[in-house]
Amino acid sequence: MVSVNLSAAAAAKQILGFYDTIPAMDPKAFAAGLVEILSSYPRPVLERAISPSIGLASVVQYPNLAKFKKHLDEWADEHWENVKRQERMNRQRLPQPNQDPEMQARVSKGLDELVAHLKRGLGPSTAG
């Protein structure tokens, strides 16, 4: 899902560069775990994740894979909702049905008869 221009590894390196330390027994394993997590998200989510102003570094004070994943999942949900919304907006509309003058005349006549009937003070159930 990740494009060639922004790999999960490059995104992880950029994200981790915003932190002064990685609170893990094995920082390389932590970084590898982050790469694995990031590799399952589409490019727009990675682009948001690496942003210093709206990305992971702005919402997670200390690096934590579970917290990272929580935010990434939320952003992925937002991304897919936007994709669906865009697809709905771009979906071709059904053509308008052909006008049937005979049907329109019958409907119009029926409505005129109903209005006249109601004006006489009779409800539709007392027709006769």
DSSP file (Angstrom, degrees, kcal/mol; ACC not computed):
  #  RESIDUE AA STRUCTURE BP1 BP2  ACC     N-H-->O    O-->H-N    N-H-->O    O-->H-N    TCO  KAPPA ALPHA  PHI   PSI    X-CA   Y-CA   Z-CA
    1    1 A M              0   0    0      0, 0.0    42,-0.8     0, 0.0     2,-0.4   0.000 360.0 360.0 360.0 -22.5    0.0    0.0    0.0
    2    2 A V        -     0   0    0     37,-0.3     5,-0.1    40,-0.2     6,-0.1  -0.652 360.0-125.6 -86.9 134.3    2.9    2.3    0.6
    3    3 A S        -     0   0    0     -2,-0.4     3,-0.4     3,-0.2    -1,-0.1  -0.242  21.0-111.4 -73.9 166.2    4.3    4.1   -2.5
    4    4 A V  S    S+     0   0    0      1,-0.2     3,-0.3     3,-0.1    -1,-0.1   0.851 115.0  59.7 -64.7 -35.0    7.9    4.0   -3.5
    5    5 A N  S    S+     0   0    0      1,-0.3     2,-0.4     2,-0.0    -1,-0.2   0.796 116.2  29.8 -67.8 -29.1    8.4    7.7   -2.6
    6    6 A L  S    S-     0   0    0     -3,-0.4    -1,-0.3     4,-0.0    -3,-0.2  -0.832  79.2-173.5-134.2  95.3    7.4    7.2    1.0
    7    7 A S     >  -     0   0    0     -2,-0.4     4,-2.4    -3,-0.3     5,-0.2  -0.433  37.5-114.0 -84.3 162.3    8.3    3.8    2.4
    8    8 A A  H  > S+     0   0    0      1,-0.2     4,-2.6     2,-0.2     5,-0.2   0.875 118.7  53.0 -61.5 -37.1    7.3    2.6    5.8
    9    9 A A  H  > S+     0   0    0      2,-0.2     4,-2.4     1,-0.2    -1,-0.2   0.915 109.6  47.1 -66.0 -42.6   11.0    2.5    6.8
   10   10 A A  H  > S+     0   0    0      2,-0.2     4,-2.1     1,-0.2    -2,-0.2   0.899 113.2  49.4 -65.6 -39.2   11.5    6.1    5.7
   11   11 A A  H  X S+     0   0    0     -4,-2.4     4,-2.8     2,-0.2    -2,-0.2   0.919 110.8  49.7 -65.1 -43.5    8.4    7.1    7.5
   12   12 A A  H  X S+     0   0    0     -4,-2.6     4,-2.9     1,-0.2     5,-0.2   0.916 110.3  50.8 -61.5 -43.2    9.5    5.3   10.7
   13   13 A K  H  X S+     0   0    0     -4,-2.4     4,-1.4     1,-0.2    -1,-0.2   0.913 112.6  46.1 -61.4 -42.4   12.9    6.9   10.5
   14   14 A Q  H  X S+     0   0    0     -4,-2.1     4,-0.5     2,-0.2    -2,-0.2   0.922 114.1  47.6 -67.6 -43.7   11.3   10.4   10.2
   15   15 A I  H >< S+     0   0    0     -4,-2.8     3,-1.6     1,-0.2     4,-0.3   0.946 112.9  47.6 -61.7 -49.3    8.8    9.8   13.0
   16   16 A L  H >< S+     0   0    0     -4,-2.9     3,-1.4     1,-0.3    -1,-0.2   0.765 100.0  69.1 -66.6 -24.2   11.5    8.4   15.4
   17   17 A G  H 3< S+     0   0    0     -4,-1.4    -1,-0.3     1,-0.3    -2,-0.2   0.700  90.1  62.9 -65.9 -18.9   13.7   11.3   14.5
   18   18 A F  T << S+     0   0    0     -3,-1.6     2,-0.3    -4,-0.5    -1,-0.3   0.616  94.5  74.4 -79.8 -12.3   11.3   13.6   16.4
   19   19 A Y  S <  S-     0   0    0     -3,-1.4     3,-0.1    -4,-0.3    43,-0.1  -0.798  70.4-147.2-105.3 144.3   12.0   11.8   19.7
   20   20 A D  S    S+     0   0    0     -2,-0.3     2,-0.3     1,-0.2    -1,-0.1   0.822  83.8  11.4 -78.2 -30.3   15.1   12.2   21.7
   21   21 A T        -     0   0    0      2,-0.0    -1,-0.2     6,-0.0     0, 0.0  -0.976  65.1-133.0-142.6 158.0   15.0    8.6   23.0
   22   22 A I        -     0   0    0     -2,-0.3     2,-2.5     2,-0.1     8,-0.1  -0.950  22.0-143.1-110.3 112.0   13.2    5.4   22.3
   23   23 A P        +     0   0    0      0, 0.0     2,-0.3     0, 0.0     3,-0.1  -0.408  60.8 109.6 -78.5  72.3   12.0    3.9   25.6
   24   24 A A  S    S-     0   0    0     -2,-2.5    -2,-0.1     1,-0.1     4,-0.1  -0.987  74.6-125.7-143.0 151.5   12.6    0.3   24.6
   25   25 A M  S    S+     0   0    0     -2,-0.3    -1,-0.1     1,-0.3    -3,-0.0   0.874 111.8  29.6 -62.0 -36.1   15.1   -2.4   25.7
   26   26 A D     >  -     0   0    0      1,-0.1     4,-2.2    -3,-0.1     3,-0.5  -0.848  68.5-172.5-128.7  94.9   15.9   -2.9   22.0
   27   27 A P  H  > S+     0   0    0      0, 0.0     4,-2.6     0, 0.0     5,-0.2   0.814  87.9  55.8 -57.9 -31.6   15.5    0.3   19.9
   28   28 A K  H  > S+     0   0    0      2,-0.2     4,-2.4     1,-0.2     5,-0.2   0.902 108.0  47.5 -68.2 -38.9   16.1   -1.6   16.7
   29   29 A A  H  > S+     0   0    0     -3,-0.5     4,-2.5     2,-0.2    -1,-0.2   0.889 111.3  52.0 -66.5 -38.9   13.3   -4.0   17.5
   30   30 A F  H  X S+     0   0    0     -4,-2.2     4,-2.2     2,-0.2    -2,-0.2   0.943 111.2  46.6 -61.0 -47.9   11.1   -1.0   18.3
   31   31 A A  H  X S+     0   0    0     -4,-2.6     4,-2.4     1,-0.2    -2,-0.2   0.898 111.9  50.8 -62.3 -41.2   11.9    0.6   15.0
   32   32 A A  H  X S+     0   0    0     -4,-2.4     4,-2.4     1,-0.2    -1,-0.2   0.894 109.2  51.5 -63.9 -39.2   11.3   -2.6   13.1
   33   33 A G  H  X S+     0   0    0     -4,-2.5     4,-2.4     2,-0.2    -2,-0.2   0.900 109.2  50.0 -63.4 -40.6    7.9   -2.9   14.9
   34   34 A L  H  X S+     0   0    0     -4,-2.2     4,-3.0     2,-0.2     5,-0.2   0.908 109.3  51.5 -64.7 -41.2    7.0    0.6   13.8
   35   35 A V  H  X S+     0   0    0     -4,-2.4     4,-1.9     2,-0.2    -2,-0.2   0.930 110.1  49.7 -60.0 -44.7    8.0   -0.2   10.2
   36   36 A E  H  < S+     0   0    0     -4,-2.4     4,-0.4     2,-0.2    -2,-0.2   0.924 113.1  46.3 -60.7 -44.4    5.8   -3.3   10.3
   37   37 A I  H >< S+     0   0    0     -4,-2.4     3,-1.5     1,-0.2    -2,-0.2   0.947 113.3  48.5 -63.0 -48.3    2.9   -1.3   11.7
   38   38 A L  H >< S+     0   0    0     -4,-3.0     3,-1.9     1,-0.3    -1,-0.2   0.798  97.2  71.7 -63.4 -28.7    3.3    1.5    9.2
   39   39 A S  T 3< S+     0   0    0     -4,-1.9   -37,-0.3     1,-0.3    -1,-0.3   0.644  91.4  59.0 -66.1 -12.8    3.5   -0.9    6.2
   40   40 A S  T <  S+     0   0    0     -3,-1.5    -1,-0.3    -4,-0.4    -2,-0.2   0.383  92.2  84.3 -97.0   5.8   -0.2   -1.7    6.5
   41   41 A Y  S <  S-     0   0    0     -3,-1.9    32,-0.0    -4,-0.1     2,-0.0  -0.800  79.8-110.8-110.7 150.4   -1.4    1.9    6.0
   42   42 A P    >>  -     0   0    0      0, 0.0     4,-1.7     0, 0.0     3,-1.0  -0.304  38.7 -98.6 -73.6 162.5   -2.0    3.8    2.8
   43   43 A R  H 3> S+     0   0    0    -42,-0.8     4,-2.8     1,-0.3     5,-0.2   0.851 119.0  57.6 -50.8 -46.9    0.2    6.7    1.7
   44   44 A P  H 3> S+     0   0    0      0, 0.0     4,-1.8     0, 0.0    -1,-0.3   0.858 107.2  49.8 -58.6 -32.7   -2.0    9.5    3.0
   45   45 A V  H <> S+     0   0    0     -3,-1.0     4,-2.6     2,-0.2    -2,-0.2   0.906 111.3  48.6 -70.5 -40.9   -1.9    8.1    6.5
   46   46 A L  H  X S+     0   0    0     -4,-1.7     4,-2.0     2,-0.2    -1,-0.2   0.907 108.8  53.9 -63.7 -40.7    1.9    7.8    6.4
   47   47 A E  H  X S+     0   0    0     -4,-2.8     4,-0.5     1,-0.2    -1,-0.2   0.900 112.2  44.0 -62.3 -39.5    2.1   11.4    5.2
   48   48 A R  H >< S+     0   0    0     -4,-1.8     3,-1.2    -5,-0.2    -1,-0.2   0.918 109.5  57.3 -68.9 -41.9    0.0   12.5    8.1
   49   49 A A  H 3< S+     0   0    0     -4,-2.6     7,-1.6     1,-0.3     8,-0.5   0.839 106.9  48.0 -59.2 -35.2    2.0   10.3   10.5
   50   50 A I  H 3< S+     0   0    0     -4,-2.0    -1,-0.3     5,-0.2    -2,-0.2   0.572  84.6 110.2 -85.6  -8.2    5.3   12.0    9.6
   51   51 A S    <X  -     0   0    0     -3,-1.2     4,-1.7    -4,-0.5     7,-0.4  -0.495  60.3-150.8 -69.0 128.2    4.0   15.6    9.9
   52   52 A P  T  4 S+     0   0    0      0, 0.0    -1,-0.2     0, 0.0    -4,-0.0   0.772  94.9  44.9 -69.7 -22.6    5.5   17.3   13.0
   53   53 A S  T  4 S+     0   0    0      1,-0.1    -2,-0.0     4,-0.0    -3,-0.0   0.793 134.1  10.1 -93.1 -28.9    2.4   19.5   13.4
   54   54 A I  T  4 S+     0   0    0     -6,-0.2    -1,-0.1     5,-0.0    -3,-0.1   0.353 110.5  89.3-129.0   3.3   -0.4   16.9   12.9
   55   55 A G  S >X S-     0   0    0     -4,-1.7     3,-1.0    -5,-0.1     4,-0.7   0.031  96.4 -68.1 -93.2-161.7    1.3   13.6   13.0
   56   56 A L  H >> S+     0   0    0     -7,-1.6     4,-2.5     1,-0.3     3,-1.1   0.862 126.6  58.0 -60.5 -39.8    2.4   11.1   15.6
   57   57 A A  H 34 S+     0   0    0     -8,-0.5    -1,-0.3    -6,-0.3    -7,-0.1   0.767 105.4  52.5 -64.6 -23.5    5.0   13.3   17.2
   58   58 A S  H <4 S+     0   0    0     -3,-1.0    -1,-0.3    -7,-0.4    -2,-0.2   0.656 120.4  30.7 -85.8 -15.1    2.3   15.9   17.9
   59   59 A V  H << S+     0   0    0     -3,-1.1     2,-0.6    -4,-0.7    -2,-0.2   0.578 112.6  59.8-118.8 -14.8   -0.1   13.5   19.6
   60   60 A V     <  -     0   0    0     -4,-2.5    -1,-0.2    -5,-0.2     4,-0.0  -0.945  58.7-169.9-120.2 110.7    2.2   10.9   21.3
   61   61 A Q  S    S+     0   0    0     -2,-0.6    -1,-0.2     1,-0.2    -4,-0.0   0.909  78.2  29.5 -67.9 -43.6    4.5   12.4   23.8
   62   62 A Y  S    S-     0   0    0    -43,-0.1    -1,-0.2   -40,-0.0   -40,-0.1  -0.965 100.4 -99.1-118.6 134.4    6.7    9.3   24.3
   63   63 A P        +     0   0    0      0, 0.0     2,-0.3     0, 0.0    -2,-0.1  -0.258  53.1 160.4 -54.8 128.1    7.1    6.7   21.6
   64   64 A N     >  -     0   0    0      1,-0.1     4,-2.7   -42,-0.1     5,-0.2  -0.911  36.0-147.2-153.3 119.1    4.8    3.8   22.2
   65   65 A L  H  > S+     0   0    0     -2,-0.3     4,-2.8     1,-0.2     5,-0.2   0.880 100.0  51.4 -60.0 -40.6    3.7    1.3   19.4
   66   66 A A  H  > S+     0   0    0      2,-0.2     4,-2.2     1,-0.2    -1,-0.2   0.918 112.7  45.6 -64.3 -42.6    0.2    0.8   20.8
   67   67 A K  H  > S+     0   0    0      2,-0.2     4,-2.0     1,-0.2     5,-0.2   0.905 112.7  51.3 -66.8 -40.4   -0.4    4.5   21.0
   68   68 A F  H  X S+     0   0    0     -4,-2.7     4,-2.7     1,-0.2    -2,-0.2   0.953 111.1  47.7 -58.2 -49.2    1.0    5.0   17.5
   69   69 A K  H  X S+     0   0    0     -4,-2.8     4,-2.9     1,-0.2     5,-0.2   0.879 107.2  56.7 -62.4 -39.0   -1.2    2.2   16.1
   70   70 A K  H  X S+     0   0    0     -4,-2.2     4,-1.8     1,-0.2    -1,-0.2   0.941 112.4  40.9 -57.9 -48.8   -4.3    3.7   17.8
   71   71 A H  H  X S+     0   0    0     -4,-2.0     4,-2.6     2,-0.2     5,-0.2   0.905 114.2  52.5 -67.9 -41.4   -3.8    7.0   16.1
   72   72 A L  H  X S+     0   0    0     -4,-2.7     4,-2.5    -5,-0.2    -2,-0.2   0.901 108.2  51.5 -61.5 -40.7   -2.9    5.4   12.8
   73   73 A D  H  X S+     0   0    0     -4,-2.9     4,-2.5     2,-0.2    -1,-0.2   0.918 110.4  48.7 -62.0 -43.5   -6.0    3.3   12.9
   74   74 A E  H  X S+     0   0    0     -4,-1.8     4,-2.2    -5,-0.2    -2,-0.2   0.921 113.2  47.0 -62.0 -44.0   -8.2    6.4   13.5
   75   75 A W  H  X S+     0   0    0     -4,-2.6     4,-2.5     2,-0.2    -1,-0.2   0.863 110.7  52.3 -67.9 -35.1   -6.5    8.2   10.6
   76   76 A A  H  X S+     0   0    0     -4,-2.5     4,-2.7     2,-0.2     5,-0.2   0.918 108.5  50.8 -65.7 -42.5   -6.9    5.2    8.3
   77   77 A D  H  X S+     0   0    0     -4,-2.5     4,-2.2     1,-0.2    -2,-0.2   0.927 111.6  48.1 -59.3 -44.6  -10.6    5.1    9.1
   78   78 A E  H  X S+     0   0    0     -4,-2.2     4,-2.3     1,-0.2    -2,-0.2   0.913 111.2  51.5 -60.5 -43.1  -10.9    8.8    8.3
   79   79 A H  H  X S+     0   0    0     -4,-2.5     4,-2.3     1,-0.2    -2,-0.2   0.938 111.0  45.8 -60.3 -48.4   -9.0    8.2    5.1
   80   80 A W  H  X S+     0   0    0     -4,-2.7     4,-2.5     1,-0.2    -1,-0.2   0.849 110.8  53.6 -68.3 -32.7  -11.2    5.3    3.9
   81   81 A E  H  X S+     0   0    0     -4,-2.2     4,-2.6    -5,-0.2    -1,-0.2   0.911 109.7  48.7 -64.0 -41.4  -14.4    7.3    4.8
   82   82 A N  H  X S+     0   0    0     -4,-2.3     4,-2.5     2,-0.2    -2,-0.2   0.895 110.4  51.0 -64.2 -39.7  -13.0   10.2    2.7
   83   83 A V  H  X S+     0   0    0     -4,-2.3     4,-2.4     2,-0.2    -2,-0.2   0.935 112.2  46.4 -62.3 -46.4  -12.3    7.7   -0.2
   84   84 A K  H  X S+     0   0    0     -4,-2.5     4,-2.5     2,-0.2    -2,-0.2   0.910 112.0  50.9 -62.1 -42.7  -15.9    6.3    0.0
   85   85 A R  H  X S+     0   0    0     -4,-2.6     4,-2.3     1,-0.2    -1,-0.2   0.919 111.1  48.5 -61.2 -43.8  -17.4    9.8    0.2
   86   86 A Q  H  X S+     0   0    0     -4,-2.5     4,-2.0     2,-0.2    -1,-0.2   0.899 110.4  51.3 -64.2 -40.8  -15.4   10.9   -2.9
   87   87 A E  H  X S+     0   0    0     -4,-2.4     4,-0.9     2,-0.2    -2,-0.2   0.907 110.1  49.5 -63.0 -41.6  -16.5    7.7   -4.8
   88   88 A R  H >< S+     0   0    0     -4,-2.5     3,-0.5     1,-0.2    -2,-0.2   0.907 111.2  49.8 -63.3 -40.3  -20.1    8.5   -3.9
   89   89 A M  H 3< S+     0   0    0     -4,-2.3    -1,-0.2     1,-0.2    -2,-0.2   0.850 114.9  43.8 -66.6 -33.2  -19.7   12.0   -5.1
   90   90 A N  H 3< S+     0   0    0     -4,-2.0    -1,-0.2    -5,-0.2    -2,-0.2   0.515  85.7 118.4 -90.2  -5.6  -18.1   10.9   -8.4
   91   91 A R  S << S-     0   0    0     -4,-0.9     2,-0.2    -3,-0.5    -3,-0.0  -0.368  75.4-106.5 -64.3 137.2  -20.6    8.1   -9.0
   92   92 A Q        -     0   0    0      1,-0.1     2,-0.1    -2,-0.1    -1,-0.1  -0.447  35.7-125.7 -67.9 132.6  -22.6    8.5  -12.2
   93   93 A R        -     0   0    0     -2,-0.2    -1,-0.1     1,-0.1     3,-0.1  -0.427  24.4-103.7 -77.5 152.1  -26.1    9.6  -11.5
   94   94 A L        -     0   0    0     -2,-0.1    -1,-0.1     1,-0.1     2,-0.0  -0.491  43.5-105.5 -70.6 144.3  -29.1    7.7  -12.9
   95   95 A P        -     0   0    0      0, 0.0    -1,-0.1     0, 0.0     3,-0.1  -0.370  39.5 -97.1 -69.5 152.2  -30.7    9.4  -15.9
   96   96 A Q        -     0   0    0      1,-0.1     3,-0.1    -3,-0.1     2,-0.0  -0.413  46.9-105.0 -64.2 142.4  -34.0   11.1  -15.4
   97   97 A P        -     0   0    0      0, 0.0    -1,-0.1     0, 0.0     2,-0.1  -0.335  40.9 -94.6 -68.2 153.8  -36.9    8.9  -16.4
   98   98 A N        -     0   0    0      1,-0.1     2,-0.4    -3,-0.1     0, 0.0  -0.414  42.9-111.0 -66.0 142.0  -38.7    9.7  -19.6
   99   99 A Q        -     0   0    0     -2,-0.1     3,-0.1    -3,-0.1    -1,-0.1  -0.606  24.6-156.1 -76.9 131.8  -41.7   11.9  -19.2
  100  100 A D     >  -     0   0    0     -2,-0.4     4,-2.5     1,-0.2     5,-0.2  -0.902   3.9-166.7-110.3 101.2  -45.0   10.1  -19.8
  101  101 A P  H  > S+     0   0    0      0, 0.0     4,-2.3     0, 0.0     5,-0.2   0.852  87.8  53.8 -58.5 -36.6  -47.6   12.8  -20.8
  102  102 A E  H  > S+     0   0    0      2,-0.2     4,-2.1     1,-0.2     5,-0.1   0.925 110.5  46.1 -64.5 -43.8  -50.5   10.3  -20.4
  103  103 A M  H  > S+     0   0    0      2,-0.2     4,-2.5     1,-0.2     5,-0.2   0.915 112.0  51.4 -64.7 -43.2  -49.4    9.4  -16.8
  104  104 A Q  H  X S+     0   0    0     -4,-2.5     4,-2.7     1,-0.2    -1,-0.2   0.896 109.3  50.8 -61.3 -39.8  -48.9   13.0  -15.9
  105  105 A A  H  X S+     0   0    0     -4,-2.3     4,-2.6    -5,-0.2    -1,-0.2   0.910 111.0  48.1 -64.6 -42.3  -52.4   13.8  -17.2
  106  106 A R  H  X S+     0   0    0     -4,-2.1     4,-2.5     2,-0.2    -2,-0.2   0.910 113.5  47.0 -64.6 -42.4  -53.9   11.0  -15.1
  107  107 A V  H  X S+     0   0    0     -4,-2.5     4,-2.5     2,-0.2    -2,-0.2   0.933 113.5  48.4 -64.7 -45.3  -52.1   12.1  -12.0
  108  108 A S  H  X S+     0   0    0     -4,-2.7     4,-2.5    -5,-0.2    -2,-0.2   0.915 112.4  48.4 -61.0 -44.1  -53.1   15.7  -12.5
  109  109 A K  H  X S+     0   0    0     -4,-2.6     4,-2.4     1,-0.2    -1,-0.2   0.908 111.4  50.7 -63.0 -42.2  -56.7   14.8  -13.1
  110  110 A G  H  X S+     0   0    0     -4,-2.5     4,-2.1     2,-0.2    -2,-0.2   0.899 111.2  47.6 -63.4 -41.3  -56.7   12.6   -9.9
  111  111 A L  H  X S+     0   0    0     -4,-2.5     4,-2.7     2,-0.2    -1,-0.2   0.908 110.9  51.4 -66.2 -41.3  -55.2   15.4   -7.8
  112  112 A D  H  X S+     0   0    0     -4,-2.5     4,-2.4     1,-0.2    -2,-0.2   0.916 111.0  48.4 -60.5 -43.1  -57.8   17.9   -9.2
  113  113 A E  H  X S+     0   0    0     -4,-2.4     4,-2.4     2,-0.2    -1,-0.2   0.888 111.5  49.9 -65.1 -38.9  -60.6   15.4   -8.4
  114  114 A L  H  X S+     0   0    0     -4,-2.1     4,-2.6     2,-0.2    -2,-0.2   0.922 110.8  49.1 -65.5 -43.9  -59.2   15.0   -4.8
  115  115 A V  H  X S+     0   0    0     -4,-2.7     4,-2.3     2,-0.2    -2,-0.2   0.932 112.7  47.6 -60.6 -46.2  -59.0   18.7   -4.3
  116  116 A A  H  X S+     0   0    0     -4,-2.4     4,-1.4     1,-0.2    -1,-0.2   0.915 111.9  50.4 -61.7 -42.6  -62.5   19.2   -5.5
  117  117 A H  H  <>S+     0   0    0     -4,-2.4     5,-1.4     1,-0.2     3,-0.2   0.914 112.0  47.0 -61.0 -45.1  -63.8   16.4   -3.3
  118  118 A L  H ><5S+     0   0    0     -4,-2.6     3,-1.4     1,-0.2    -1,-0.2   0.846 107.1  57.1 -68.0 -33.6  -62.0   17.9   -0.2
  119  119 A K  H 3<5S+     0   0    0     -4,-2.3    -1,-0.2     1,-0.3    -2,-0.2   0.815  98.5  60.9 -67.4 -28.9  -63.3   21.3   -0.9
  120  120 A R  T 3<5S-     0   0    0     -4,-1.4    -1,-0.3    -3,-0.2    -2,-0.2   0.553 120.5-112.0 -74.4  -5.0  -66.9   19.9   -0.8
  121  121 A G  T < 5S+     0   0    0     -3,-1.4     2,-0.4     1,-0.3    -3,-0.2   0.590  76.4 127.2  89.0  10.7  -66.1   18.9    2.8
  122  122 A L      < -     0   0    0     -5,-1.4    -1,-0.3     2,-0.0    -2,-0.2  -0.852  54.8-132.2-103.3 136.6  -66.1   15.2    2.3
  123  123 A G    >   -     0   0    0     -2,-0.4     3,-1.8     1,-0.1     4,-0.0  -0.437  29.6-105.7 -78.6 161.0  -63.1   13.1    3.4
  124  124 A P  G >  S+     0   0    0      0, 0.0     3,-1.0     0, 0.0    -1,-0.1   0.781 118.8  60.1 -58.2 -27.9  -61.6   10.6    1.0
  125  125 A S  G 3  S+     0   0    0      1,-0.2    -3,-0.0     3,-0.0    -2,-0.0   0.635 100.6  54.9 -78.7 -11.2  -63.2    7.7    3.0
  126  126 A T  G <  S+     0   0    0     -3,-1.8    -1,-0.2     2,-0.0    -3,-0.0   0.149  75.8 140.4-105.5  19.5  -66.8    9.1    2.4
  127  127 A A    <         0   0    0     -3,-1.0    -4,-0.0     1,-0.2   -10,-0.0  -0.275 360.0 360.0 -60.5 145.1  -66.5    9.1   -1.3
  128  128 A G              0   0    0      0, 0.0    -1,-0.2     0, 0.0    -3,-0.0   0.402 360.0 360.0-179.3 360.0  -69.6    8.1   -3.0
